[in-house]
Amino acid sequence: MFITFEGVEGAGKTTVAKGLVKLLDDDGYNVLYTREPGGNKIAESIRDIVLDRSNTDMDVRTEALLYAAARRQHLVDVIEPALKEKKIVICDRFVDSSIAYQGYARNIGSKLVEDINDFAIAGKRPYLTFLIDVKPGIGLERIAKDQKREINRLDLEELEFHQSVYDGYQKLAEKNSDRIKVIDGERQTAEVVADIYQIIKSRITI
């Protein structure tokens, strides 16, 4: 089972995803947590480039291509081998992130970003995606209060950019309602994790 988590900056998806992994692991399931961009040596090197705060002059298409390149390497090195071993793969971000951030917020166009990523993933799509629904302003407030969180290049964008990302996610959720489950992320983390846990437990067939 391939499950992805999506959301704006500061939505808490990483915390929720890791909380879910612990619950499934405690239940005896073979679970792998991974993230994008990153997850393996090459993809992590690309992550350092795209999130580096000194790279503010990066061209938007370069950005989109780098994310897709990192995704391809991550997929073949980490995700596909884990799925072949019958693991439940929990991935922090996947293609939907690129469509929301580069397709909508960077105004490249969702179709063009989808095409780039279709080439990268070669048909491997998530079984379920959880969109942690948190308004951009609240997400940025959380980031400002979190002294342990490293501020990356995307965090420095104006609120308007993050609002465009949020709007892009809403369009994706509406278009892919069979796969993307919108979860209210403005509640306590434990409540969010519990809701998602119940949904996944009802779908597990392994």
Legacy VTK file of the C-alpha trace (Angstrom):
# vtk DataFile Version 3.0
C-alpha trace
ASCII
DATASET POLYDATA
POINTS 206 float
0.000 0.000 0.000
1.453 3.321 -1.124
0.139 6.271 0.920
1.151 9.912 0.536
0.704 13.023 2.661
0.252 16.513 1.274
-0.323 20.023 2.582
0.949 23.579 2.710
4.065 24.573 4.658
3.398 24.161 8.373
0.387 21.882 7.907
1.926 19.294 10.228
1.876 16.470 7.722
5.319 15.172 8.734
4.313 14.940 12.395
1.025 13.267 11.480
2.677 10.841 9.062
5.237 9.764 11.652
2.492 9.371 14.263
0.625 7.104 11.867
3.759 5.057 11.183
4.145 4.414 14.918
0.563 3.196 15.266
0.845 0.854 12.283
4.229 -0.376 13.474
2.764 -1.088 16.924
0.059 -3.124 15.175
2.757 -5.285 13.601
2.626 -3.944 10.059
5.816 -3.593 8.042
5.903 0.168 7.450
8.384 2.469 5.744
8.373 6.238 6.226
10.106 8.339 3.574
9.963 11.880 2.229
10.240 14.074 -0.843
12.269 15.673 -2.085
14.805 13.236 -0.691
14.639 9.731 0.706
17.935 8.513 -0.731
21.430 9.851 -1.423
20.885 11.375 -4.870
17.434 12.771 -4.105
18.671 14.294 -0.845
21.434 16.067 -2.773
18.791 17.531 -5.103
16.724 18.507 -2.038
19.651 20.555 -0.748
19.686 22.487 -4.030
15.960 23.187 -4.394
15.437 24.197 -0.755
18.636 26.208 -0.334
17.677 29.754 0.681
20.518 31.158 -1.434
18.916 29.804 -4.626
16.124 32.367 -4.809
16.919 33.080 -8.479
16.161 29.505 -9.570
14.060 29.326 -12.757
10.615 27.859 -12.136
11.001 25.167 -14.793
14.397 24.210 -13.420
12.710 23.833 -10.043
9.992 21.593 -11.484
12.512 19.416 -13.323
14.694 19.021 -10.239
11.742 17.865 -8.157
10.782 15.345 -10.847
14.366 14.086 -11.094
14.579 13.600 -7.317
11.215 11.819 -7.390
12.347 9.370 -10.062
15.462 8.373 -8.147
13.516 8.090 -4.899
10.887 5.941 -6.575
13.272 3.392 -8.079
15.651 3.264 -5.112
13.212 3.353 -2.187
9.482 3.201 -2.920
9.269 0.416 -5.506
11.633 -1.968 -3.653
9.646 -1.448 -0.428
6.341 -2.143 -2.176
7.790 -5.333 -3.680
8.590 -6.396 -0.111
4.878 -5.871 0.734
5.583 -2.901 2.994
3.156 -0.078 3.657
4.963 2.980 2.283
4.143 6.312 3.916
5.586 9.123 1.806
5.731 12.761 2.905
4.829 14.513 -0.402
4.693 13.147 -3.959
3.466 14.353 -7.374
0.563 16.385 -5.965
3.108 18.691 -4.339
4.686 19.495 -7.678
1.320 20.197 -9.279
0.244 22.468 -6.399
3.552 24.307 -5.988
4.963 24.492 -9.514
1.820 23.930 -11.577
-0.466 26.329 -9.739
1.609 28.600 -7.482
4.483 29.040 -9.970
1.983 29.340 -12.837
3.705 26.759 -15.019
0.406 24.996 -15.564
-0.869 21.820 -13.952
-0.895 19.853 -17.232
2.762 20.574 -17.989
3.847 19.572 -14.482
1.724 16.433 -14.681
3.414 15.507 -17.969
6.896 15.994 -16.513
6.018 13.793 -13.558
4.214 11.156 -15.616
7.574 10.568 -17.279
9.276 10.399 -13.882
6.909 8.005 -12.110
5.995 5.782 -15.092
2.509 5.051 -13.787
3.311 4.490 -10.112
0.661 6.430 -8.214
-0.440 6.423 -4.562
-3.282 4.221 -3.422
-4.360 6.911 -0.941
-3.394 10.535 -0.367
-4.186 12.514 2.770
-4.356 16.275 2.311
-3.814 17.850 5.723
-6.045 20.890 5.393
-4.552 23.901 7.182
-4.973 27.496 6.061
-1.680 29.031 4.826
-1.623 31.780 7.437
-1.946 29.259 10.258
0.777 27.088 8.720
3.201 30.006 8.535
2.402 30.975 12.128
3.280 27.445 13.220
6.593 27.633 11.361
7.449 30.957 13.022
6.825 29.448 16.467
8.803 26.254 15.820
12.373 27.055 16.831
13.593 23.592 15.774
12.338 23.798 12.195
14.858 24.811 9.557
13.551 27.639 7.369
13.850 26.675 3.697
13.520 28.596 0.428
9.775 27.965 0.115
9.091 29.238 3.628
10.391 32.637 2.510
7.676 33.064 -0.130
4.913 35.622 0.398
1.521 34.587 1.779
0.032 35.000 -1.718
2.250 32.164 -2.989
1.203 29.841 -0.168
-2.449 30.725 -0.777
-2.015 29.698 -4.418
-0.527 26.387 -3.249
-3.514 25.890 -0.951
-5.976 26.673 -3.743
-4.129 24.257 -6.023
-4.478 21.482 -3.479
-8.212 22.133 -3.192
-8.577 21.766 -6.958
-6.580 18.532 -6.907
-8.714 17.149 -4.076
-11.905 17.939 -5.963
-10.554 16.394 -9.158
-9.249 13.252 -7.416
-11.797 12.768 -4.647
-11.567 8.979 -4.918
-7.877 9.064 -3.932
-7.352 12.301 -1.981
-8.961 12.460 1.454
-9.110 15.955 2.936
-8.409 15.917 6.675
-8.938 18.896 8.992
-5.419 19.606 10.217
-6.270 22.524 12.477
-7.137 20.138 15.328
-4.892 18.416 17.848
-2.344 16.123 16.205
-3.646 13.056 18.048
-7.138 13.602 16.600
-5.797 13.957 13.067
-3.666 10.811 13.383
-6.593 8.840 14.838
-8.894 9.792 11.943
-6.342 8.772 9.323
-5.496 5.571 11.192
-9.141 4.470 11.085
-9.387 5.160 7.361
-6.251 3.154 6.613
-7.218 0.264 8.878
-10.498 -0.031 7.000
-8.560 -0.330 3.705
-5.720 -2.670 4.713
-5.905 -6.036 2.998
-2.453 -7.372 3.874
LINES 1 207
206 0 1 2 3 4 5 6 7 8 9 10 11 12 13 14 15 16 17 18 19 20 21 22 23 24 25 26 27 28 29 30 31 32 33 34 35 36 37 38 39 40 41 42 43 44 45 46 47 48 49 50 51 52 53 54 55 56 57 58 59 60 61 62 63 64 65 66 67 68 69 70 71 72 73 74 75 76 77 78 79 80 81 82 83 84 85 86 87 88 89 90 91 92 93 94 95 96 97 98 99 100 101 102 103 104 105 106 107 108 109 110 111 112 113 114 115 116 117 118 119 120 121 122 123 124 125 126 127 128 129 130 131 132 133 134 135 136 137 138 139 140 141 142 143 144 145 146 147 148 149 150 151 152 153 154 155 156 157 158 159 160 161 162 163 164 165 166 167 168 169 170 171 172 173 174 175 176 177 178 179 180 181 182 183 184 185 186 187 188 189 190 191 192 193 194 195 196 197 198 199 200 201 202 203 204 205
